[in-house]
Amino acid sequence: MKLFAFLTYIVVEIAAFAGLVAWLNFGWALLVMIAATAIGVLMLRRTAAGVLRDLGEALDGQRSAGPALMDTAILATSVFLLAVPGVVSTALGLLLLVKPVRAVVRPVVAYVGAKRVASFVEESGLVTVLAGQPRGFGTVVDGDVVSGAARTDGPIVDVTGPGGPGPRPGFRELPPA
């Protein structure tokens, strides 16, 4: 799959550059690529300063850290795309540096990040360890500790409550992983 993605990238970039050369000639196409990379570096400096300022404000508690962290991930992707040679990757890297485009891409970054964290937790077995049961199932009993002096040798009380299966008073069910 990685080889297919790499070969697709190569074909798309060669086709895009060939189209640019057919439209502008080789010298102008090369000049456009160099200029686009230079503009990307200049935009990157300005955007990175803004993202770092937002992160500092988030650390001070002046704003939410979520958008600043997502912008950091988008900025890293933009740096990668600007560093990779090619017309399409440079254009995508430049687009990710524009603030309105970042605002549109943020929900996608949040979704991908949440899926990766969920996958990591599932693969690591943290849910199983916390629940004490296989696959994250288990029952947690909410209650108070009663001292030994109040102990009686009477009958055992049924705590399942009326209503049959389902959540019971004093109990909560853990969701499956």
Phi and psi in degrees as a GROMACS rama.xvg file:
@    title "Ramachandran Plot"
@    xaxis  label "Phi"
@    yaxis  label "Psi"
@TYPE xy
-65.893  -37.815  LYS-2
-64.9773  -40.723  LEU-3
-63.5553  -42.3192  PHE-4
-64.6389  -41.591  ALA-5
-64.919  -44.1848  PHE-6
-65.1817  -37.3413  LEU-7
-63.3051  -43.5244  THR-8
-58.0284  -47.0854  TYR-9
-59.9884  -46.9932  ILE-10
-64.1103  -44.2712  VAL-11
-64.2488  -44.6252  VAL-12
-66.1481  -40.6327  GLU-13
-65.5606  -42.2116  ILE-14
-64.5276  -40.64  ALA-15
-66.3478  -42.6795  ALA-16
-67.3049  -38.9049  PHE-17
-63.1347  -39.2268  ALA-18
-64.658  -40.9666  GLY-19
-65.0354  -40.1866  LEU-20
-65.9013  -41.2237  VAL-21
-64.3178  -32.0513  ALA-22
-81.5806  -42.5929  TRP-23
-113.412  -8.31094  LEU-24
80.9764  161.382  ASN-25
-63.7185  -46.6816  PHE-26
-60.9275  -45.8173  GLY-27
-68.7356  -35.3091  TRP-28
-64.612  -41.6713  ALA-29
-65.2858  -40.9738  LEU-30
-64.3456  -39.5688  LEU-31
-62.6751  -41.3333  VAL-32
-65.0884  -42.3588  MET-33
-65.9118  -42.6602  ILE-34
-64.8773  -39.9335  ALA-35
-64.476  -39.5086  ALA-36
-66.5871  -42.0185  THR-37
-63.9798  -42.8649  ALA-38
-63.064  -38.512  ILE-39
-61.8201  -41.4233  GLY-40
-64.7441  -42.0555  VAL-41
-65.2884  -43.4088  LEU-42
-64.8449  -35.8909  MET-43
-62.7378  -41.7518  LEU-44
-59.28  -46.6769  ARG-45
-68.0145  -44.2703  ARG-46
-65.8793  -42.352  THR-47
-63.4284  -37.9151  ALA-48
-62.9228  -41.2698  ALA-49
-66.3582  -41.0853  GLY-50
-66.9484  -40.9447  VAL-51
-65.0548  -36.3463  LEU-52
-64.4017  -42.6944  ARG-53
-63.5239  -39.1487  ASP-54
-64.5017  -40.1372  LEU-55
-62.9414  -41.9428  GLY-56
-65.3428  -35.0684  GLU-57
-67.5055  -38.3376  ALA-58
-65.9709  -32.1142  LEU-59
-80.7159  -4.36277  ASP-60
81.5258  15.6513  GLY-61
-84.5167  -19.4988  GLN-62
-152.946  169.582  ARG-63
-71.6524  143.238  SER-64
-82.4101  -18.5882  ALA-65
-55.9687  -57.5259  GLY-66
-61.0428  -36.738  PRO-67
-66.4098  -39.4032  ALA-68
-68.7815  -39.1122  LEU-69
-66.9376  -38.575  MET-70
-62.6272  -34.2094  ASP-71
-63.506  -43.2795  THR-72
-65.2802  -40.4084  ALA-73
-65.8139  -38.9967  ILE-74
-63.6868  -40.7546  LEU-75
-63.4665  -40.4982  ALA-76
-64.0532  -40.0507  THR-77
-63.8162  -41.9683  SER-78
-60.9955  -43.8982  VAL-79
-61.0575  -46.1011  PHE-80
-65.878  -33.7079  LEU-81
-72.2801  -29.8206  LEU-82
-77.6912  -29.6871  ALA-83
-76.4395  129.43  VAL-84
-70.6707  141.787  PRO-85
143.687  154.99  GLY-86
-69.8208  -49.2265  VAL-87
-67.7397  -45.2546  VAL-88
-65.746  -38.0145  SER-89
-65.4061  -42.7438  THR-90
-63.1186  -42.4273  ALA-91
-65.5859  -40.1367  LEU-92
-61.9027  -41.0536  GLY-93
-65.2253  -41.1173  LEU-94
-61.1574  -40.5261  LEU-95
-68.1038  -15.6761  LEU-96
-83.3272  -11.3489  LEU-97
-83.4595  130.015  VAL-98
-57.8525  -46.9136  LYS-99
-62.3059  -33.2987  PRO-100
-68.3289  -40.7181  VAL-101
-61.0527  -38.3439  ARG-102
-64.2789  -34.2679  ALA-103
-74.4007  -34.5738  VAL-104
-81.1629  -22.2702  VAL-105
-51.2993  -47.3046  ARG-106
-60.4192  -34.4743  PRO-107
-66.3181  -42.7423  VAL-108
-63.2331  -41.7558  VAL-109
-62.9794  -42.2519  ALA-110
-64.2952  -46.9077  TYR-111
-63.1012  -42.4324  VAL-112
-63.3413  -41.9641  GLY-113
-64.4348  -40.0215  ALA-114
-64.8812  -38.6651  LYS-115
-68.5315  -39.8795  ARG-116
-65.5225  -44.2  VAL-117
-61.4648  -40.8642  ALA-118
-64.3416  -41.2727  SER-119
-62.9565  -44.5206  PHE-120
-64.273  -41.4945  VAL-121
-65.4093  -43.669  GLU-122
-70.6761  -29.9382  GLU-123
-78.9606  -18.3863  SER-124
83.1401  13.6411  GLY-125
-61.9907  -37.1692  LEU-126
-64.5986  -42.3295  VAL-127
-63.7681  -41.9285  THR-128
-64.9034  -42.2924  VAL-129
-67.9713  -37.0067  LEU-130
-85.1002  -23.7868  ALA-131
75.7023  8.35456  GLY-132
-129.428  156.349  GLN-133
-64.3953  145.12  PRO-134
60.1529  20.3924  ARG-135
85.7698  7.01854  GLY-136
-87.7227  152.812  PHE-137
167.822  167.943  GLY-138
-119.526  133.605  THR-139
-108.325  130.014  VAL-140
-100.676  121.077  VAL-141
-94.1958  130.377  ASP-142
-175.848  -176.551  GLY-143
-113.849  149.377  ASP-144
-81.3001  129.995  VAL-145
-106.876  135.98  VAL-146
-66.3353  158.808  SER-147
-64.2267  -22.6381  GLY-148
-67.6119  -22.9498  ALA-149
-90.3672  6.89143  ALA-150
-70.3513  137.932  ARG-151
-125.159  154.877  THR-152
-98.3443  31.1158  ASP-153
-78.7676  -169.381  GLY-154
-69.6539  157.249  PRO-155
-77.7919  132.292  ILE-156
-91.096  134.901  VAL-157
-79.7836  118.259  ASP-158
-99.1686  5.4694  VAL-159
-69.1835  -24.1603  THR-160
77.0357  165.796  GLY-161
-73.5609  152.178  PRO-162
110.872  -2.09788  GLY-163
71.9921  -144.485  GLY-164
-68.914  160.336  PRO-165
117.923  -174.367  GLY-166
-60.8921  137.871  PRO-167
-113.505  153.008  ARG-168
-58.1112  131.342  PRO-169
86.4576  -2.84978  GLY-170
-125.664  152.787  PHE-171
-140.093  140.405  ARG-172
-89.1042  137.545  GLU-173
-80.7395  138.611  LEU-174
-70.9701  153.695  PRO-175
-66.7139  156.005  PRO-176
